[in-house]
């Protein structure tokens, strides 16, 4: 069968669940993906000529040429009923399915997409349970139908999902084993075994032998260290044990236990093979032995003229050896056990496998096939005496103590054979390409694809990634199935890596089938470095990279330089030095020589040899390579700044020049990062953060950009949450807050930052902006916390002479505290009353202001405010009365010096009495406090205010007016109403932005490697 055309669509499915093949006019098979079922009708020469229709739950296909369709049954999910008539097929499907018809090449493809039918409910009666527990009988063949009506064959394809869920595939533990049974018991034959497909693909033609021995499936490839294990697909693929790998000097065998009841068939040739496991598969024609007589001696001939190799493979379980003959296609096999005196054959579905019983059995390839003989001849009967069908030997079950043997430890695994693929190097490249292309003439699709792979490998080995990718794409166009194989992805990943298409390369290398290939970890690290994910690159890179010494020089130098930088960024200079030893400096490109010298300097720095690093980098700063001149300049500046050889201003001057010397990649990001840090350390926060934002935007998805963002966030928060805020001008603080709001934290810390910034704006008399900033904080808080902020906002409004706005804030404070217990809210409610009274006084509403103060204790602060309310509204006697009470509570002395505040109270009392024209009390005030006031700076003013009216001069009126204007009885209350700030201390040190390397000296100076070069 033509593999290229016969399976191109099914390989794209995530899982094949069933297959069927025939030699009739139209072959039918079915497969399933994650959410669809695909049925394929394939003609021999062209697609079937059909008329198709879909009506609700049924698909109808009519064949115009009345061909023979095989098989007569299809079993697959979403196929409820499959009916074959004389000139067509009807298929019943579940409800809510989408149906699509598509003709591709020789195939008519029917896709059914939608939800799977639910499993039927389990039967509860005991009789039914007994029937279910009994093994299903093997149905006898149906008699041939005699008329068209009876010709319809109906197959119910719905599986019992409850039973399927119980099946277990794992070594000697087989499907259908009862739960809780500790002893392994082989199940009875189960006709409902789930079909599975094992795929094996390569980029070079493979010769295979596939056979069974003692319940284990053997797949032998006649290639040394074949890299990719076979891939199994099916509904229960995860339940199969892993393949055991057995390697010899000229072959690789893969062995896996399979449950009894499976029938094995193989299909394929060349680049792509499939081994099918199912309960029923059609038998083909085996290639049987021909008995030969040469004089007195007899021998056996296996008449396969294109047999490939005769191999000897050890059986690690049975501790013996199997002689194997590989073949280039599935058409040669011996599917039965034959027992001879000297040897016994194994049941094979591809190639030949036998166990010798004597030491001198030999197998030799002849023009007619493979000859089996001994020096004395075989003890066999002549051909004419042999029965038509030999009696097969009974199959033996594997030993229980050998079941479940672990895979062999293979150690380091390789994928690429560049030393073989290079074919003489670049000098021979053109000649090799011409010769290979000349040999491609007249070959079929598989042959052309194989030669295209050879060309791709040649180009890869010589470092030509784009050319290799082109040949791979051409091979995939010839055999589309190959694009999904691990071998193809490994080659395409290497080609994309050399092209700089790191995202596509990493996607290829991430194929699960390639995870076991240790060599590819180095390529994965290389691609991650190209994607600027240096941290993950360091984590995934193998410790031992000595295999690079086998690579051609161009590839070796390219990979080694990048991987050395990965090691340095991970803080591992010793590994980096070993990698750099692999770089052959003879005929090294100037750019690579500069890269090598630069990393030697970084290695010296990390190893504590700053003078060596200084010397190396200083030389590079005067070199011809622009990139490493800039990289070395950055590293040298950082090193000298760390050693205090240059100050911050000198470092800034150098880096400002470097910033314009190299633009547009991660190096510019690193320079700007270092420069931004210096500006911040210098105190130029706004300039530093602006520069860091520009740096992060150059490569926003890189690890370095993440580090920059984390550094900016930490410094932003430290600025507003510590005393650093007081060292910054209010205007700069506001600019930073507005410009870099994305760096602000969330929750309580965010609110705290806003409140601290508002206080800083008050210091700069930016009162409206300060008050407005607090509104969102009030709106999202509750209780005492909301009241605190509302009080602060009211205070700011009063300072801004906006008493009406202050009252709105105070109302919010009252609402916030409505559900707070009285004793908890007493202090806040008192503050609200004081501010409300002051606001009402400013609005010329003294009576309302008095009401606000009526229920408060008449302490010094309340009396002072009452005096202020009266004063503002020119109620002089009321002001005088309040000041008299205030004086009484202030313990004002007559014989010792007064405090400044006490002197002010007496002076204000006197002014109020003067303006109230209360001469009697004013004279008493003068008599009582005159001597004490003479000892204060207010003596002259007190004398003017309290002297008798008849003695007053005209100039005294101006003095009294000035005194009135200067008096602010309630001065400082608004500021006093501000909640007492807690002393801010520097926050606890935060962990570093980047994950620290194993070596603390690592990566602090290393600057980015620009995208790894692939130039010749």
PyMOL commands that set and color helices and strands:
alter all, ss='L'
color gray80, all
select helices_A, chain A and resi 3-6+10-12+126-133+149-151+161-166+237-239+383-385+400-402+418-421+426-439+445-461+465-478+480-484+486-499+502-509+512-514+519-530+534-540+546-550+553-569+573-580+590-606+610-621+626-642+648-661+666-682+685-698+703-721+723-727+730-739+741-743+748-763+767-780+783-799+803-816+822-842+846-853+860-872+876-889+900-915+919-933+939-946+949-951+954-966+973-976
alter helices_A, ss='H'
color red, helices_A
select strands_A, chain A and resi 26-32+36-43+50-55+58-63+69-70+81-84+88-92+98-104+107-113+153-156+196-201+208-213+216-221+231-234+244-247+252-257+263-269+272-278+289-294+297-302+307-315+320-327+343-345+348-350+352-356+362-366+369-373
alter strands_A, ss='S'
color yellow, strands_A
deselect
rebuild
show_as cartoon
